[in-house]
Amino acid sequence: MDSSDLDKGLTIDEIIAKCIQSFDKDGKLSDPKLVQMFLMMHPWYIPSGDLAKKLFALSESGDNVERERICQFVRFWISEFPAEFDLNPELGEQIRDLKRALENKGNRRESSLIDIESVPSYGWKRQVTQRGPGGGRVRKTSLLFDHLDPAELAEHLTHLEFHSFSKILFQDYHSFVLHGCTVGNPVLERFIALFNGVSQWIQLMVLSKHTPQQRAAVIKQFVQVAERLLQMQNFNTLMSVVGGLSHSSISRLKDTQSHISPETTKVYDSLLELLTSSDNYARYRRRFATCKGFRFPALGVHLKDLMALHVALPDWADKAKTIINISKMRQVYKVVHELTEAQRLEPPVKANPDLLNLLTVSLDQYRSEEEIYQLSLQREPRARSTQTHAKSPPSPSPPLEEWASLKAKPDQALLCQHIEKMVESVFRLFDEDGDGHISQEEFQSVRSNFPYLCAFNEIDQNQDGKISKQEMTSYFLRASSVLDCKMGFIHNFAERTFLRPVSCQHCRNLILGIYKKGLKCKACGITCHKHCRDHLSIECKKRSKSVSERGESMEKGRHFFFTLPRSFRRSTLYPDLREEEPHMEDDGVFDDHL
């Protein structure tokens, strides 16, 4: 690649011509980096359908040598990015038209280079609710979370998150960067929800234990899980686990941390030091760059890189938007290419489908930041000196758990199929006497794997002292009925500092200022000026919490974020922080709205 020419910038037609000229008569490439970069990055500047039209026009006007090079270019495009042709039927049809036009003109040798029919199906990459095929059965006792080997848990978490990561395409990254959020991007939204689910599940598993000794044991287990994740070079799940352990709802548990051994503290400190955000995650980047074989990047860090590049550098080198800024194209391509290369190598693990089903449901359960903090206060109340200076709201009774509310909403048939599969796994694992029912004793084992599951008699509808498959299926169907509420709610506004241009949803003008100059609803994410607050006529469409038979109240809207471990150095596992009311906004999170 002649960097001196490229640094000046190229038009779309010029870079297409350069790519075509990179092929010789035998199909060999003189500049594969340029061709691969343009084919991956071209949707940033020109739709794939328009690129296909330009190639068709060049084929019609060119000579035989030019046509052959164009066909070699199309062949390379199909071989390197087959999913684009399967997921974009219009594009596939345009290439078929090109092939037919060549055949009609007698250019059969050139047309034979284009094999669009051999492209496999990539529909699975767009199906965010499907489960991949699992391995064989593992011993039954290993599936109880309380007795699960940390290495085994780390491997199954890796399988779940990597399967979701492997579905992300360039178009998903492009959409995220352009819009600054995951609206209309269900694949990336599902991945972020799974990342956050791991972090929150860890908090719930720790807080589900009643004594400091039990909670310390759970923390030790998850530190061991983190160690195994680092060995596997799975930095994404590692960041989620460490983020969960460093969350304020866990770090404030001083009685619990007093039972954590110095060895565990030392391991945790080293992991936190690796993932610190200081110097733009320099330690993580150095470690990731040295990894060989399978490696799973911490996607949140790389998404921040993409957003930073997009905000800092213009797409075009001229005001007329005709000359591509090649410098930006190169830098964005480097980030995305590294992510796509990481998707090529499968993790070296064999997954148990039953455990995957249970983990999936556990990770999809949701409690708000405030609810988790209240659970933390229930376990270890504030010291009296702190209570005199800060009010402590009453702790709500644990409501019915919301099931998978951040997932792209599936159709009812698919939802029922998934729940039935999950219930089959529950009975296969916990119906120890094999009578087809879950007894009260067996229910305690089930409940230990689903923190804050409702009471036994709420699932046992006919009150016969045992739970049937039908009763459990019915319960989970009720728990999963997460609807977008159409009623109007009062917005739960909080002052925010916006790091990128944000407009007011009332007056449509930009919210300008340096520090906390605007408002953002904690429930639905809507933004406005402080002086526009009382004039805003848009309803708050926060998600509703699943309703039990008694008719429970609605859940507070959820704030969607990537939880990233905060950077701090302490000689102990958790910092000695002064107790304050929890702040629900930017508590070490990566907001999907940035």
PLY file of the C-alpha trace (Angstrom):
ply
format ascii 1.0
element vertex 594
property float x
property float y
property float z
element edge 593
property int vertex1
property int vertex2
end_header
0.00 0.00 0.00
1.53 3.32 -1.12
1.04 5.31 2.06
2.15 8.60 0.53
-0.72 8.53 -1.99
-3.27 7.20 0.46
-2.48 9.79 3.12
-3.69 12.47 0.73
-7.05 10.74 0.56
-8.94 9.03 -2.26
-12.41 9.27 -3.73
-14.68 6.23 -3.76
-14.02 5.64 -7.46
-10.27 5.99 -7.01
-10.05 3.46 -4.20
-12.28 1.02 -6.13
-9.96 1.34 -9.12
-6.89 0.76 -6.92
-8.46 -2.36 -5.45
-9.34 -3.76 -8.87
-5.85 -3.05 -10.21
-4.37 -4.96 -7.27
-5.38 -8.24 -8.96
-3.28 -9.74 -11.74
-4.56 -12.09 -14.45
-4.09 -15.11 -12.14
-6.06 -13.52 -9.31
-3.04 -12.80 -7.13
-3.14 -9.68 -4.99
-0.38 -7.10 -4.95
-1.97 -5.12 -2.10
-4.19 -7.43 -0.01
-4.29 -5.05 2.98
-5.86 -2.25 0.95
-8.46 -4.53 -0.63
-9.43 -6.20 2.64
-9.60 -2.87 4.45
-11.84 -1.30 1.81
-14.17 -4.29 1.56
-14.64 -4.33 5.34
-14.92 -0.56 5.74
-16.83 0.43 2.59
-20.31 0.52 4.29
-18.96 3.47 6.30
-18.81 5.45 3.05
-20.99 3.75 0.45
-23.80 1.14 0.74
-22.89 -2.34 -0.49
-25.66 -2.16 -3.10
-24.17 1.03 -4.57
-20.72 -0.59 -4.65
-22.20 -3.55 -6.57
-23.80 -1.12 -9.07
-20.43 0.58 -9.66
-18.77 -2.79 -10.30
-21.55 -3.73 -12.71
-21.09 -0.45 -14.62
-17.30 -0.90 -14.78
-17.77 -4.44 -16.07
-20.07 -3.19 -18.83
-17.63 -0.52 -20.00
-14.30 -2.31 -19.47
-12.29 -4.66 -21.68
-11.74 -8.38 -21.04
-8.74 -7.82 -18.76
-10.67 -5.26 -16.70
-13.70 -7.56 -16.45
-11.56 -10.45 -15.23
-10.02 -8.28 -12.52
-13.48 -7.09 -11.47
-14.60 -10.72 -11.19
-11.51 -11.54 -9.14
-12.37 -8.60 -6.88
-15.97 -9.82 -6.45
-14.73 -13.35 -5.82
-12.43 -12.07 -3.06
-15.30 -10.02 -1.61
-17.53 -13.11 -1.39
-14.79 -15.33 0.07
-13.73 -12.84 2.75
-17.16 -11.51 3.77
-19.72 -14.21 2.88
-22.14 -13.23 5.65
-22.76 -9.89 3.93
-24.20 -11.65 0.88
-26.36 -14.07 2.85
-27.80 -11.44 5.18
-28.34 -8.93 2.38
-30.49 -10.72 -0.27
-30.55 -7.59 -2.48
-26.77 -7.57 -2.68
-26.71 -11.27 -3.50
-29.20 -10.72 -6.32
-27.12 -7.85 -7.72
-24.07 -10.12 -7.93
-26.19 -12.78 -9.64
-27.25 -10.15 -12.18
-23.58 -9.40 -12.83
-22.84 -13.10 -13.31
-25.80 -13.52 -15.72
-24.76 -10.44 -17.71
-21.27 -11.85 -18.17
-22.66 -15.21 -19.29
-25.04 -13.57 -21.79
-22.08 -11.79 -23.38
-20.12 -15.03 -23.66
-17.71 -14.25 -20.83
-18.19 -17.64 -19.19
-14.64 -17.92 -17.87
-14.98 -14.63 -16.04
-18.46 -15.43 -14.75
-17.24 -18.79 -13.40
-15.07 -16.86 -10.93
-18.21 -15.60 -9.18
-19.73 -18.34 -7.02
-22.52 -16.70 -5.04
-24.53 -19.91 -4.61
-21.94 -21.55 -2.33
-22.36 -18.90 0.39
-23.60 -20.67 3.56
-26.42 -19.39 5.74
-25.51 -16.91 8.42
-29.02 -16.40 9.78
-27.88 -17.73 13.16
-25.82 -14.56 13.63
-29.03 -12.52 13.76
-30.96 -14.87 16.08
-30.13 -13.54 19.52
-32.31 -16.02 21.44
-31.09 -19.31 19.95
-28.84 -21.61 21.92
-25.88 -23.35 20.34
-25.46 -27.15 20.49
-23.83 -28.36 23.69
-21.54 -31.22 24.55
-22.25 -34.45 26.35
-23.55 -34.88 29.88
-21.30 -34.15 32.83
-21.70 -35.60 36.28
-24.90 -34.36 37.88
-23.36 -33.05 41.09
-21.11 -30.63 39.17
-24.15 -28.68 38.04
-25.04 -27.37 41.49
-23.57 -23.88 41.63
-22.61 -24.15 45.30
-20.37 -27.12 44.48
-19.32 -26.19 40.95
-15.62 -26.20 40.21
-14.48 -22.59 39.47
-12.63 -23.71 36.33
-15.79 -25.39 35.04
-17.86 -22.30 35.73
-15.28 -20.10 33.97
-15.36 -22.35 30.92
-19.16 -22.27 30.66
-19.27 -18.50 31.11
-16.66 -18.26 28.35
-18.79 -20.44 26.07
-21.90 -18.31 26.66
-20.24 -14.93 26.15
-18.10 -15.97 23.19
-21.12 -17.48 21.42
-22.81 -14.09 21.74
-19.62 -12.25 20.70
-19.22 -14.39 17.56
-22.56 -13.08 16.23
-21.42 -9.44 16.11
-20.74 -8.17 12.59
-19.14 -5.01 11.22
-22.59 -3.53 10.65
-23.28 -3.81 14.41
-20.12 -1.89 15.30
-20.91 0.67 12.59
-24.46 1.17 13.91
-23.21 1.58 17.48
-20.66 4.20 16.53
-23.03 6.19 14.32
-25.93 6.25 16.77
-23.98 6.16 20.04
-26.34 3.51 21.45
-27.72 0.02 20.77
-31.15 1.10 19.49
-32.04 -1.19 16.59
-28.94 -3.29 17.29
-30.24 -6.42 19.07
-27.08 -8.51 18.66
-24.80 -6.00 20.37
-27.54 -5.17 22.88
-27.80 -8.84 23.83
-24.05 -9.10 24.23
-23.92 -6.07 26.53
-26.88 -7.44 28.51
-25.02 -10.74 29.00
-21.88 -8.89 30.11
-23.86 -6.88 32.65
-25.79 -10.00 33.66
-22.60 -11.77 34.72
-21.57 -8.81 36.86
-24.98 -8.52 38.49
-25.37 -12.28 38.99
-22.10 -12.29 40.95
-23.41 -9.55 43.22
-26.66 -11.45 43.78
-24.88 -14.74 44.50
-22.71 -13.02 47.11
-25.65 -11.21 48.69
-27.82 -14.33 48.72
-25.65 -15.70 51.55
-26.67 -14.78 55.07
-23.36 -14.84 56.96
-20.09 -12.98 56.31
-18.22 -16.29 56.18
-20.54 -17.61 53.46
-20.28 -14.42 51.45
-16.48 -14.46 51.72
-16.48 -18.05 50.44
-18.53 -17.02 47.38
-16.14 -14.12 46.72
-13.19 -16.49 46.96
-14.86 -18.81 44.44
-15.41 -15.99 41.97
-11.80 -14.80 42.37
-10.80 -18.34 41.41
-13.16 -18.13 38.44
-11.41 -14.89 37.45
-8.01 -16.59 37.70
-9.17 -19.31 35.32
-10.60 -16.72 32.92
-7.22 -15.01 32.80
-5.54 -18.34 32.06
-8.00 -18.84 29.20
-7.23 -15.30 27.95
-10.90 -14.37 28.28
-10.56 -10.70 29.21
-14.19 -9.82 28.51
-15.73 -12.11 31.11
-12.79 -11.38 33.42
-13.67 -7.69 33.32
-17.32 -8.51 34.06
-16.40 -10.71 37.05
-13.94 -8.21 38.52
-16.48 -5.45 37.89
-19.09 -7.37 39.87
-16.71 -7.97 42.79
-15.63 -4.32 42.88
-19.18 -3.00 42.80
-20.13 -0.70 45.69
-22.82 -3.13 46.92
-20.06 -5.71 47.57
-17.10 -3.48 48.47
-19.01 -1.92 51.41
-19.36 -5.30 53.17
-16.66 -4.78 55.78
-17.61 -7.80 57.91
-17.41 -9.96 54.80
-14.03 -8.64 53.72
-12.60 -9.38 57.15
-13.06 -13.10 56.37
-11.26 -12.94 53.01
-7.76 -14.44 53.13
-4.64 -12.42 52.25
-3.96 -14.85 49.38
-7.35 -14.13 47.80
-6.82 -10.41 48.35
-3.46 -10.56 46.59
-4.89 -12.35 43.56
-7.79 -9.94 43.33
-5.51 -6.90 43.58
-3.38 -8.21 40.71
-6.46 -8.72 38.54
-7.77 -5.27 39.34
-4.37 -3.78 38.55
-4.40 -5.54 35.16
-7.81 -4.10 34.27
-7.30 -0.61 35.64
-8.42 2.16 33.29
-5.34 4.28 33.99
-3.35 5.22 30.87
-6.30 4.12 28.75
-6.20 0.48 29.93
-2.49 0.26 29.07
-1.82 -2.85 31.18
-4.70 -4.75 29.62
-3.65 -3.72 26.11
-0.06 -4.88 26.64
-1.21 -8.22 28.03
-3.77 -8.74 25.24
-1.19 -7.94 22.53
1.09 -10.75 23.74
-1.64 -13.42 23.74
-1.43 -16.26 21.24
-4.21 -18.58 20.10
-7.69 -18.08 21.53
-8.16 -14.69 23.12
-11.40 -12.90 24.00
-11.00 -9.10 24.06
-12.71 -6.87 26.62
-15.18 -5.50 24.10
-16.15 -2.47 26.18
-12.62 -1.08 25.88
-12.55 -1.51 22.10
-16.01 0.00 21.66
-14.73 3.05 23.49
-11.82 3.14 21.01
-14.21 3.08 18.06
-16.34 5.83 19.51
-13.29 7.97 20.31
-11.97 7.61 16.75
-15.33 8.46 15.27
-15.73 11.58 17.39
-12.13 12.75 16.94
-11.62 12.17 13.20
-13.84 13.15 10.25
-14.96 10.53 7.73
-14.05 12.77 4.80
-10.96 14.85 4.06
-12.88 17.61 2.29
-16.01 19.66 2.93
-17.72 18.26 -0.16
-17.44 14.75 1.31
-15.88 13.22 -1.78
-12.38 12.32 -0.51
-12.15 9.55 2.08
-10.06 10.22 5.19
-7.79 7.20 4.78
-6.10 7.83 8.12
-9.38 7.34 9.96
-10.28 4.33 7.80
-7.00 2.65 8.73
-7.39 3.25 12.45
-11.02 2.10 12.62
-10.16 -0.93 10.47
-7.33 -1.88 12.83
-9.74 -1.99 15.79
-12.52 -3.86 13.98
-10.11 -6.26 12.27
-8.63 -7.22 15.64
-12.13 -7.98 16.93
-13.12 -10.04 13.87
-9.86 -11.99 14.06
-10.64 -12.84 17.69
-13.97 -14.33 16.54
-12.26 -16.88 14.32
-10.85 -19.08 17.09
-13.36 -21.01 19.20
-12.71 -21.32 22.96
-11.12 -24.66 23.94
-14.06 -25.77 26.10
-16.83 -28.37 26.00
-20.12 -27.06 27.32
-22.89 -28.92 29.13
-26.27 -27.84 27.66
-28.13 -28.22 30.97
-25.69 -25.98 32.81
-25.79 -23.49 29.94
-29.59 -23.27 30.22
-29.44 -22.65 33.96
-26.66 -20.10 33.61
-28.53 -18.29 30.84
-31.66 -17.89 32.95
-29.63 -16.87 36.01
-27.72 -14.22 34.06
-30.91 -12.85 32.53
-32.50 -12.12 35.90
-32.49 -8.45 36.76
-32.61 -6.22 39.82
-32.07 -2.48 39.72
-28.94 -0.87 41.16
-30.98 0.48 44.05
-32.52 -2.93 44.85
-29.09 -4.59 44.94
-27.78 -1.87 47.22
-30.76 -2.34 49.54
-29.98 -6.07 49.68
-26.43 -5.14 50.62
-27.75 -2.94 53.42
-29.93 -5.80 54.66
-26.90 -8.06 54.91
-24.68 -5.49 56.63
-26.52 -2.35 57.81
-24.76 0.96 58.05
-22.91 1.85 61.22
-24.93 4.01 63.62
-22.67 7.02 63.08
-23.43 6.85 59.38
-27.15 6.30 59.87
-27.49 9.58 61.74
-26.20 11.50 58.72
-27.95 9.68 55.91
-31.48 8.44 55.53
-31.97 4.77 54.82
-35.15 4.02 52.86
-37.13 0.95 53.87
-36.01 -2.23 52.20
-38.59 -3.61 49.79
-39.61 -7.24 49.92
-37.99 -9.22 47.10
-40.39 -9.00 44.15
-40.88 -11.55 41.39
-37.75 -11.63 39.25
-37.88 -10.12 35.79
-36.69 -12.60 33.22
-34.45 -11.59 30.31
-35.84 -8.08 29.88
-32.85 -6.75 27.94
-32.99 -9.41 25.27
-34.42 -8.64 21.88
-38.05 -9.61 22.44
-38.68 -13.10 20.96
-41.96 -14.34 19.59
-44.19 -16.26 22.01
-43.53 -19.68 20.44
-39.76 -19.27 20.73
-40.13 -18.00 24.29
-42.23 -21.00 25.30
-39.75 -23.36 23.64
-36.84 -21.86 25.57
-38.65 -21.95 28.93
-39.78 -25.55 28.43
-36.19 -26.49 27.64
-34.99 -24.71 30.77
-37.65 -26.41 32.94
-36.62 -29.81 31.55
-33.05 -29.05 32.64
-34.21 -28.01 36.13
-36.13 -31.26 36.62
-33.34 -33.38 35.15
-30.87 -31.85 37.60
-32.89 -31.37 40.78
-35.66 -33.99 40.71
-33.46 -36.38 42.64
-36.06 -39.10 43.23
-37.25 -38.96 39.62
-40.97 -38.74 40.47
-41.59 -35.91 37.98
-42.15 -33.30 40.71
-40.01 -30.89 42.74
-40.49 -31.37 46.47
-39.99 -28.63 49.05
-36.59 -30.10 49.93
-35.53 -30.24 46.25
-36.86 -26.70 45.78
-34.21 -25.39 48.20
-31.51 -26.61 45.80
-33.30 -24.99 42.87
-33.64 -21.72 44.76
-29.94 -21.64 45.60
-29.27 -21.42 41.86
-31.90 -18.72 41.25
-31.41 -16.10 43.99
-34.64 -14.58 45.25
-36.95 -16.97 43.43
-40.48 -16.56 44.77
-41.88 -18.73 47.57
-42.65 -22.43 47.02
-46.42 -22.03 47.49
-46.58 -19.31 44.80
-45.34 -21.79 42.18
-47.32 -24.72 43.65
-50.65 -23.56 42.23
-52.78 -26.51 43.37
-51.12 -26.50 46.82
-50.44 -30.26 46.79
-46.97 -29.82 48.32
-45.03 -30.44 45.11
-44.29 -28.56 41.88
-45.04 -30.10 38.51
-43.36 -29.21 35.22
-46.55 -27.48 34.12
-46.64 -25.33 37.26
-43.00 -24.32 36.92
-43.42 -23.57 33.21
-46.48 -21.46 34.00
-44.52 -19.55 36.65
-41.60 -18.74 34.35
-43.97 -17.69 31.58
-45.58 -15.23 33.98
-42.14 -14.06 35.13
-41.01 -13.50 31.55
-43.97 -11.39 30.46
-41.92 -8.20 30.28
-43.96 -5.63 28.34
-43.19 -2.12 27.24
-45.62 -0.22 29.45
-47.89 2.11 27.45
-48.99 4.15 30.47
-47.42 7.46 31.23
-45.07 7.64 34.24
-43.38 10.52 35.96
-39.80 10.72 34.73
-37.10 9.96 37.29
-34.67 12.71 36.28
-31.11 13.15 37.55
-28.52 15.76 36.67
-25.97 14.53 34.13
-22.72 15.63 32.55
-22.80 14.71 28.85
-19.48 13.90 27.18
-20.87 14.08 23.65
-23.48 16.27 21.91
-26.96 15.48 23.23
-30.19 17.23 22.27
-33.15 18.14 24.48
-36.19 16.00 23.68
-38.50 19.00 24.24
-36.93 21.96 22.40
-34.56 19.85 20.20
-31.64 22.20 20.94
-28.25 20.92 22.15
-27.64 20.67 25.89
-24.55 22.85 26.32
-22.27 23.26 29.32
-19.38 21.65 31.18
-20.78 20.03 34.31
-24.28 18.67 35.04
-26.05 21.04 32.67
-28.84 18.64 31.67
-31.22 15.99 32.96
-31.52 12.31 32.05
-34.31 9.98 33.13
-32.97 6.98 35.04
-35.87 4.89 33.77
-36.15 5.54 30.03
-32.97 7.51 29.29
-34.67 10.58 27.84
-32.70 13.86 28.07
-33.77 17.51 28.39
-32.73 20.93 29.65
-33.47 21.75 33.27
-35.79 24.56 32.20
-37.62 22.22 29.78
-38.36 19.60 32.42
-41.88 20.79 33.27
-42.82 21.21 29.61
-41.78 17.72 28.44
-44.81 15.88 27.08
-43.15 12.54 26.21
-44.22 9.62 28.40
-41.74 7.54 30.36
-41.78 4.11 28.71
-39.92 2.18 31.36
-40.14 -1.59 31.40
-42.56 -3.18 33.79
-41.56 -5.82 36.29
-43.27 -9.19 35.96
-46.44 -9.29 38.00
-47.18 -12.03 40.51
-50.62 -13.37 41.29
-51.04 -10.74 43.98
-50.40 -7.93 41.47
-47.02 -6.43 42.40
-46.05 -2.86 41.53
-43.99 -1.81 38.55
-40.18 -1.98 38.53
-38.03 1.09 38.23
-36.69 1.44 34.70
-33.31 -0.11 34.11
-30.17 1.78 33.20
-28.33 -0.15 30.48
-24.56 -0.19 30.84
-21.27 -1.99 30.59
-19.93 -2.34 34.14
-16.19 -1.75 33.98
-13.92 -2.27 37.02
-12.99 1.04 38.52
-9.36 1.97 38.89
-8.12 2.13 42.47
-5.20 0.81 44.46
-5.74 -0.60 47.89
-3.72 -2.78 50.19
-6.89 -4.71 51.01
-9.45 -6.37 48.80
-12.00 -3.60 49.19
-11.45 0.10 49.88
-12.44 1.63 53.18
-15.07 4.03 51.88
-17.33 6.40 53.79
-20.95 5.24 53.58
-23.13 7.34 51.32
-26.42 6.98 49.55
-25.84 5.01 46.32
-25.38 7.15 43.21
-27.07 5.40 40.33
-25.57 7.26 37.41
-21.90 7.00 36.40
-20.71 4.52 39.03
-17.90 3.04 36.94
-20.16 2.14 34.05
-20.01 2.22 30.30
-23.36 3.65 29.24
-24.71 2.37 25.93
-25.68 5.98 25.14
-22.12 7.14 25.95
0 1
1 2
2 3
3 4
4 5
5 6
6 7
7 8
8 9
9 10
10 11
11 12
12 13
13 14
14 15
15 16
16 17
17 18
18 19
19 20
20 21
21 22
22 23
23 24
24 25
25 26
26 27
27 28
28 29
29 30
30 31
31 32
32 33
33 34
34 35
35 36
36 37
37 38
38 39
39 40
40 41
41 42
42 43
43 44
44 45
45 46
46 47
47 48
48 49
49 50
50 51
51 52
52 53
53 54
54 55
55 56
56 57
57 58
58 59
59 60
60 61
61 62
62 63
63 64
64 65
65 66
66 67
67 68
68 69
69 70
70 71
71 72
72 73
73 74
74 75
75 76
76 77
77 78
78 79
79 80
80 81
81 82
82 83
83 84
84 85
85 86
86 87
87 88
88 89
89 90
90 91
91 92
92 93
93 94
94 95
95 96
96 97
97 98
98 99
99 100
100 101
101 102
102 103
103 104
104 105
105 106
106 107
107 108
108 109
109 110
110 111
111 112
112 113
113 114
114 115
115 116
116 117
117 118
118 119
119 120
120 121
121 122
122 123
123 124
124 125
125 126
126 127
127 128
128 129
129 130
130 131
131 132
132 133
133 134
134 135
135 136
136 137
137 138
138 139
139 140
140 141
141 142
142 143
143 144
144 145
145 146
146 147
147 148
148 149
149 150
150 151
151 152
152 153
153 154
154 155
155 156
156 157
157 158
158 159
159 160
160 161
161 162
162 163
163 164
164 165
165 166
166 167
167 168
168 169
169 170
170 171
171 172
172 173
173 174
174 175
175 176
176 177
177 178
178 179
179 180
180 181
181 182
182 183
183 184
184 185
185 186
186 187
187 188
188 189
189 190
190 191
191 192
192 193
193 194
194 195
195 196
196 197
197 198
198 199
199 200
200 201
201 202
202 203
203 204
204 205
205 206
206 207
207 208
208 209
209 210
210 211
211 212
212 213
213 214
214 215
215 216
216 217
217 218
218 219
219 220
220 221
221 222
222 223
223 224
224 225
225 226
226 227
227 228
228 229
229 230
230 231
231 232
232 233
233 234
234 235
235 236
236 237
237 238
238 239
239 240
240 241
241 242
242 243
243 244
244 245
245 246
246 247
247 248
248 249
249 250
250 251
251 252
252 253
253 254
254 255
255 256
256 257
257 258
258 259
259 260
260 261
261 262
262 263
263 264
264 265
265 266
266 267
267 268
268 269
269 270
270 271
271 272
272 273
273 274
274 275
275 276
276 277
277 278
278 279
279 280
280 281
281 282
282 283
283 284
284 285
285 286
286 287
287 288
288 289
289 290
290 291
291 292
292 293
293 294
294 295
295 296
296 297
297 298
298 299
299 300
300 301
301 302
302 303
303 304
304 305
305 306
306 307
307 308
308 309
309 310
310 311
311 312
312 313
313 314
314 315
315 316
316 317
317 318
318 319
319 320
320 321
321 322
322 323
323 324
324 325
325 326
326 327
327 328
328 329
329 330
330 331
331 332
332 333
333 334
334 335
335 336
336 337
337 338
338 339
339 340
340 341
341 342
342 343
343 344
344 345
345 346
346 347
347 348
348 349
349 350
350 351
351 352
352 353
353 354
354 355
355 356
356 357
357 358
358 359
359 360
360 361
361 362
362 363
363 364
364 365
365 366
366 367
367 368
368 369
369 370
370 371
371 372
372 373
373 374
374 375
375 376
376 377
377 378
378 379
379 380
380 381
381 382
382 383
383 384
384 385
385 386
386 387
387 388
388 389
389 390
390 391
391 392
392 393
393 394
394 395
395 396
396 397
397 398
398 399
399 400
400 401
401 402
402 403
403 404
404 405
405 406
406 407
407 408
408 409
409 410
410 411
411 412
412 413
413 414
414 415
415 416
416 417
417 418
418 419
419 420
420 421
421 422
422 423
423 424
424 425
425 426
426 427
427 428
428 429
429 430
430 431
431 432
432 433
433 434
434 435
435 436
436 437
437 438
438 439
439 440
440 441
441 442
442 443
443 444
444 445
445 446
446 447
447 448
448 449
449 450
450 451
451 452
452 453
453 454
454 455
455 456
456 457
457 458
458 459
459 460
460 461
461 462
462 463
463 464
464 465
465 466
466 467
467 468
468 469
469 470
470 471
471 472
472 473
473 474
474 475
475 476
476 477
477 478
478 479
479 480
480 481
481 482
482 483
483 484
484 485
485 486
486 487
487 488
488 489
489 490
490 491
491 492
492 493
493 494
494 495
495 496
496 497
497 498
498 499
499 500
500 501
501 502
502 503
503 504
504 505
505 506
506 507
507 508
508 509
509 510
510 511
511 512
512 513
513 514
514 515
515 516
516 517
517 518
518 519
519 520
520 521
521 522
522 523
523 524
524 525
525 526
526 527
527 528
528 529
529 530
530 531
531 532
532 533
533 534
534 535
535 536
536 537
537 538
538 539
539 540
540 541
541 542
542 543
543 544
544 545
545 546
546 547
547 548
548 549
549 550
550 551
551 552
552 553
553 554
554 555
555 556
556 557
557 558
558 559
559 560
560 561
561 562
562 563
563 564
564 565
565 566
566 567
567 568
568 569
569 570
570 571
571 572
572 573
573 574
574 575
575 576
576 577
577 578
578 579
579 580
580 581
581 582
582 583
583 584
584 585
585 586
586 587
587 588
588 589
589 590
590 591
591 592
592 593
